[in-house]
Amino acid sequence: MDYSQASMGRIFILRLHSGEIVHEVLESFAEKNDVTSAMCLFLGGADDNSKLVVGPKDGNALPVDPMTVMLKGVHEGYGVGTIFCDSQGKPKLHMHGSFGRNGNAVTGCMRAGVKVWFIGEVVMFELLNSAARRERDTNNGFDLLETK
């Protein structure tokens, strides 16, 4: 395990609009507001044809070949994630969410493109004095969190 320490900074409350893509809006907001590290909570609806990454096709194969699922119909959902800058200094969101409709649910990474349906609420907790960042791991292709 690696770790670092941070302090709480600003707290932002965002209302996302229908049709906006969650990760694109949060990364753009973070960049415009000089947020380099944050924790984010999402609550709202996912529109029809939103996509989630639901795992690798083969957990032993490298590089990783992700599987995606397209949501059919509007889903209720929530997500939790973090924002840390990549090696170019751009804020990158890593958020997993769970989405349900009529007794069926799917959970996965929202990076593939979750589109807001009417309601999208986010609380973003800025983390200050953190050295954490995302670095590309050439073996698996993931942008992994480096804490030092």
C-alpha positions as protocol buffer text, in pm:
chain_id: "A"
residue {
  index: 1
  type: MET
  ca { x: 0 y: 0 z: 0 }
}
residue {
  index: 2
  type: ASP
  ca { x: 110 y: 353 z: -78 }
}
residue {
  index: 3
  type: TYR
  ca { x: -48 y: 661 z: 72 }
}
residue {
  index: 4
  type: SER
  ca { x: -33 y: 1034 z: 104 }
}
residue {
  index: 5
  type: GLN
  ca { x: -219 y: 1292 z: 309 }
}
residue {
  index: 6
  type: ALA
  ca { x: -438 y: 1580 z: 196 }
}
residue {
  index: 7
  type: SER
  ca { x: -650 y: 1856 z: 346 }
}
residue {
  index: 8
  type: MET
  ca { x: -1010 y: 1947 z: 267 }
}
residue {
  index: 9
  type: GLY
  ca { x: -1051 y: 2241 z: 35 }
}
residue {
  index: 10
  type: ARG
  ca { x: -1355 y: 2386 z: -134 }
}
residue {
  index: 11
  type: ILE
  ca { x: -1680 y: 2195 z: -170 }
}
residue {
  index: 12
  type: PHE
  ca { x: -1866 y: 2237 z: -498 }
}
residue {
  index: 13
  type: ILE
  ca { x: -2229 y: 2145 z: -561 }
}
residue {
  index: 14
  type: LEU
  ca { x: -2304 y: 2090 z: -928 }
}
residue {
  index: 15
  type: ARG
  ca { x: -2628 y: 2037 z: -1117 }
}
residue {
  index: 16
  type: LEU
  ca { x: -2562 y: 1856 z: -1443 }
}
residue {
  index: 17
  type: HIS
  ca { x: -2807 y: 1898 z: -1731 }
}
residue {
  index: 18
  type: SER
  ca { x: -2976 y: 1644 z: -1955 }
}
residue {
  index: 19
  type: GLY
  ca { x: -2746 y: 1511 z: -2222 }
}
residue {
  index: 20
  type: GLU
  ca { x: -2421 y: 1604 z: -2050 }
}
residue {
  index: 21
  type: ILE
  ca { x: -2158 y: 1330 z: -2019 }
}
residue {
  index: 22
  type: VAL
  ca { x: -2064 y: 1296 z: -1651 }
}
residue {
  index: 23
  type: HIS
  ca { x: -1687 y: 1251 z: -1679 }
}
residue {
  index: 24
  type: GLU
  ca { x: -1649 y: 1523 z: -1943 }
}
residue {
  index: 25
  type: VAL
  ca { x: -1838 y: 1781 z: -1736 }
}
residue {
  index: 26
  type: LEU
  ca { x: -1654 y: 1703 z: -1412 }
}
residue {
  index: 27
  type: GLU
  ca { x: -1309 y: 1706 z: -1572 }
}
residue {
  index: 28
  type: SER
  ca { x: -1384 y: 2034 z: -1751 }
}
residue {
  index: 29
  type: PHE
  ca { x: -1520 y: 2191 z: -1432 }
}
residue {
  index: 30
  type: ALA
  ca { x: -1213 y: 2078 z: -1237 }
}
residue {
  index: 31
  type: GLU
  ca { x: -978 y: 2223 z: -1496 }
}
residue {
  index: 32
  type: LYS
  ca { x: -1162 y: 2559 z: -1510 }
}
residue {
  index: 33
  type: ASN
  ca { x: -1163 y: 2584 z: -1130 }
}
residue {
  index: 34
  type: ASP
  ca { x: -804 y: 2466 z: -1070 }
}
residue {
  index: 35
  type: VAL
  ca { x: -913 y: 2150 z: -889 }
}
residue {
  index: 36
  type: THR
  ca { x: -626 y: 1901 z: -914 }
}
residue {
  index: 37
  type: SER
  ca { x: -750 y: 1647 z: -657 }
}
residue {
  index: 38
  type: ALA
  ca { x: -1105 y: 1572 z: -542 }
}
residue {
  index: 39
  type: MET
  ca { x: -1358 y: 1316 z: -431 }
}
residue {
  index: 40
  type: CYS
  ca { x: -1691 y: 1320 z: -615 }
}
residue {
  index: 41
  type: LEU
  ca { x: -2036 y: 1180 z: -543 }
}
residue {
  index: 42
  type: PHE
  ca { x: -2295 y: 1149 z: -823 }
}
residue {
  index: 43
  type: LEU
  ca { x: -2670 y: 1097 z: -789 }
}
residue {
  index: 44
  type: GLY
  ca { x: -2918 y: 1101 z: -1073 }
}
residue {
  index: 45
  type: GLY
  ca { x: -3042 y: 946 z: -1392 }
}
residue {
  index: 46
  type: ALA
  ca { x: -2857 y: 787 z: -1681 }
}
residue {
  index: 47
  type: ASP
  ca { x: -3009 y: 826 z: -2024 }
}
residue {
  index: 48
  type: ASP
  ca { x: -3074 y: 547 z: -2273 }
}
residue {
  index: 49
  type: ASN
  ca { x: -2756 y: 429 z: -2450 }
}
residue {
  index: 50
  type: SER
  ca { x: -2523 y: 539 z: -2169 }
}
residue {
  index: 51
  type: LYS
  ca { x: -2216 y: 313 z: -2148 }
}
residue {
  index: 52
  type: LEU
  ca { x: -2025 y: 153 z: -1861 }
}
residue {
  index: 53
  type: VAL
  ca { x: -1702 y: -45 z: -1853 }
}
residue {
  index: 54
  type: VAL
  ca { x: -1794 y: -369 z: -1675 }
}
residue {
  index: 55
  type: GLY
  ca { x: -1463 y: -553 z: -1662 }
}
residue {
  index: 56
  type: PRO
  ca { x: -1189 y: -698 z: -1877 }
}
residue {
  index: 57
  type: LYS
  ca { x: -1271 y: -972 z: -2128 }
}
residue {
  index: 58
  type: ASP
  ca { x: -985 y: -1174 z: -1982 }
}
residue {
  index: 59
  type: GLY
  ca { x: -846 y: -1077 z: -1641 }
}
residue {
  index: 60
  type: ASN
  ca { x: -509 y: -1237 z: -1725 }
}
residue {
  index: 61
  type: ALA
  ca { x: -450 y: -1078 z: -2066 }
}
residue {
  index: 62
  type: LEU
  ca { x: -236 y: -768 z: -2113 }
}
residue {
  index: 63
  type: PRO
  ca { x: -299 y: -512 z: -2234 }
}
residue {
  index: 64
  type: VAL
  ca { x: -648 y: -511 z: -2083 }
}
residue {
  index: 65
  type: ASP
  ca { x: -936 y: -547 z: -2329 }
}
residue {
  index: 66
  type: PRO
  ca { x: -1238 y: -380 z: -2160 }
}
residue {
  index: 67
  type: MET
  ca { x: -1598 y: -495 z: -2190 }
}
residue {
  index: 68
  type: THR
  ca { x: -1869 y: -230 z: -2211 }
}
residue {
  index: 69
  type: VAL
  ca { x: -2242 y: -242 z: -2154 }
}
residue {
  index: 70
  type: MET
  ca { x: -2491 y: -3 z: -2308 }
}
residue {
  index: 71
  type: LEU
  ca { x: -2785 y: 82 z: -2086 }
}
residue {
  index: 72
  type: LYS
  ca { x: -3120 y: 19 z: -2251 }
}
residue {
  index: 73
  type: GLY
  ca { x: -3372 y: 270 z: -2125 }
}
residue {
  index: 74
  type: VAL
  ca { x: -3341 y: 535 z: -1857 }
}
residue {
  index: 75
  type: HIS
  ca { x: -3175 y: 416 z: -1534 }
}
residue {
  index: 76
  type: GLU
  ca { x: -3153 y: 550 z: -1178 }
}
residue {
  index: 77
  type: GLY
  ca { x: -2798 y: 565 z: -1049 }
}
residue {
  index: 78
  type: TYR
  ca { x: -2525 y: 679 z: -820 }
}
residue {
  index: 79
  type: GLY
  ca { x: -2149 y: 689 z: -835 }
}
residue {
  index: 80
  type: VAL
  ca { x: -1841 y: 764 z: -633 }
}
residue {
  index: 81
  type: GLY
  ca { x: -1505 y: 864 z: -770 }
}
residue {
  index: 82
  type: THR
  ca { x: -1186 y: 1061 z: -751 }
}
residue {
  index: 83
  type: ILE
  ca { x: -1018 y: 1325 z: -962 }
}
residue {
  index: 84
  type: PHE
  ca { x: -640 y: 1340 z: -989 }
}
residue {
  index: 85
  type: CYS
  ca { x: -428 y: 1495 z: -1264 }
}
residue {
  index: 86
  type: ASP
  ca { x: -252 y: 1284 z: -1523 }
}
residue {
  index: 87
  type: SER
  ca { x: 111 y: 1324 z: -1630 }
}
residue {
  index: 88
  type: GLN
  ca { x: 12 y: 1622 z: -1851 }
}
residue {
  index: 89
  type: GLY
  ca { x: -156 y: 1798 z: -1556 }
}
residue {
  index: 90
  type: LYS
  ca { x: -511 y: 1737 z: -1679 }
}
residue {
  index: 91
  type: PRO
  ca { x: -775 y: 1639 z: -1420 }
}
residue {
  index: 92
  type: LYS
  ca { x: -901 y: 1284 z: -1481 }
}
residue {
  index: 93
  type: LEU
  ca { x: -1208 y: 1133 z: -1318 }
}
residue {
  index: 94
  type: HIS
  ca { x: -1218 y: 769 z: -1208 }
}
residue {
  index: 95
  type: MET
  ca { x: -1577 y: 700 z: -1104 }
}
residue {
  index: 96
  type: HIS
  ca { x: -1769 y: 377 z: -1063 }
}
residue {
  index: 97
  type: GLY
  ca { x: -2144 y: 375 z: -1053 }
}
residue {
  index: 98
  type: SER
  ca { x: -2439 y: 143 z: -1019 }
}
residue {
  index: 99
  type: PHE
  ca { x: -2746 y: 188 z: -1235 }
}
residue {
  index: 100
  type: GLY
  ca { x: -3081 y: 14 z: -1209 }
}
residue {
  index: 101
  type: ARG
  ca { x: -3408 y: -20 z: -1396 }
}
residue {
  index: 102
  type: ASN
  ca { x: -3706 y: -241 z: -1317 }
}
residue {
  index: 103
  type: GLY
  ca { x: -3522 y: -475 z: -1081 }
}
residue {
  index: 104
  type: ASN
  ca { x: -3208 y: -508 z: -1294 }
}
residue {
  index: 105
  type: ALA
  ca { x: -2877 y: -340 z: -1211 }
}
residue {
  index: 106
  type: VAL
  ca { x: -2535 y: -296 z: -1367 }
}
residue {
  index: 107
  type: THR
  ca { x: -2223 y: -161 z: -1198 }
}
residue {
  index: 108
  type: GLY
  ca { x: -1910 y: -36 z: -1370 }
}
residue {
  index: 109
  type: CYS
  ca { x: -1673 y: 245 z: -1455 }
}
residue {
  index: 110
  type: MET
  ca { x: -1853 y: 550 z: -1591 }
}
residue {
  index: 111
  type: ARG
  ca { x: -1563 y: 657 z: -1816 }
}
residue {
  index: 112
  type: ALA
  ca { x: -1720 y: 496 z: -2125 }
}
residue {
  index: 113
  type: GLY
  ca { x: -1988 y: 767 z: -2129 }
}
residue {
  index: 114
  type: VAL
  ca { x: -2279 y: 806 z: -1888 }
}
residue {
  index: 115
  type: LYS
  ca { x: -2521 y: 1064 z: -2024 }
}
residue {
  index: 116
  type: VAL
  ca { x: -2739 y: 1251 z: -1773 }
}
residue {
  index: 117
  type: TRP
  ca { x: -3115 y: 1205 z: -1793 }
}
residue {
  index: 118
  type: PHE
  ca { x: -3287 y: 1509 z: -1637 }
}
residue {
  index: 119
  type: ILE
  ca { x: -3123 y: 1486 z: -1293 }
}
residue {
  index: 120
  type: GLY
  ca { x: -2751 y: 1483 z: -1231 }
}
residue {
  index: 121
  type: GLU
  ca { x: -2627 y: 1604 z: -895 }
}
residue {
  index: 122
  type: VAL
  ca { x: -2262 y: 1603 z: -792 }
}
residue {
  index: 123
  type: VAL
  ca { x: -2086 y: 1706 z: -475 }
}
residue {
  index: 124
  type: MET
  ca { x: -1714 y: 1759 z: -535 }
}
residue {
  index: 125
  type: PHE
  ca { x: -1484 y: 1772 z: -232 }
}
residue {
  index: 126
  type: GLU
  ca { x: -1153 y: 1937 z: -324 }
}
residue {
  index: 127
  type: LEU
  ca { x: -841 y: 1781 z: -171 }
}
residue {
  index: 128
  type: LEU
  ca { x: -551 y: 2018 z: -105 }
}
residue {
  index: 129
  type: ASN
  ca { x: -179 y: 1963 z: -53 }
}
residue {
  index: 130
  type: SER
  ca { x: -184 y: 1624 z: -222 }
}
residue {
  index: 131
  type: ALA
  ca { x: 103 y: 1485 z: -427 }
}
residue {
  index: 132
  type: ALA
  ca { x: -121 y: 1211 z: -570 }
}
residue {
  index: 133
  type: ARG
  ca { x: -149 y: 1189 z: -950 }
}
residue {
  index: 134
  type: ARG
  ca { x: -240 y: 941 z: -1223 }
}
residue {
  index: 135
  type: GLU
  ca { x: 48 y: 778 z: -1414 }
}
residue {
  index: 136
  type: ARG
  ca { x: 13 y: 551 z: -1717 }
}
residue {
  index: 137
  type: ASP
  ca { x: 117 y: 190 z: -1648 }
}
residue {
  index: 138
  type: THR
  ca { x: 258 y: 64 z: -1977 }
}
residue {
  index: 139
  type: ASN
  ca { x: 202 y: -301 z: -1878 }
}
residue {
  index: 140
  type: ASN
  ca { x: -174 y: -284 z: -1837 }
}
residue {
  index: 141
  type: GLY
  ca { x: -268 y: 50 z: -1996 }
}
residue {
  index: 142
  type: PHE
  ca { x: -435 y: 191 z: -1684 }
}
residue {
  index: 143
  type: ASP
  ca { x: -372 y: 538 z: -1544 }
}
residue {
  index: 144
  type: LEU
  ca { x: -285 y: 428 z: -1191 }
}
residue {
  index: 145
  type: LEU
  ca { x: -285 y: 642 z: -880 }
}
residue {
  index: 146
  type: GLU
  ca { x: 62 y: 734 z: -757 }
}
residue {
  index: 147
  type: THR
  ca { x: 59 y: 886 z: -411 }
}
residue {
  index: 148
  type: LYS
  ca { x: 416 y: 1019 z: -381 }
}
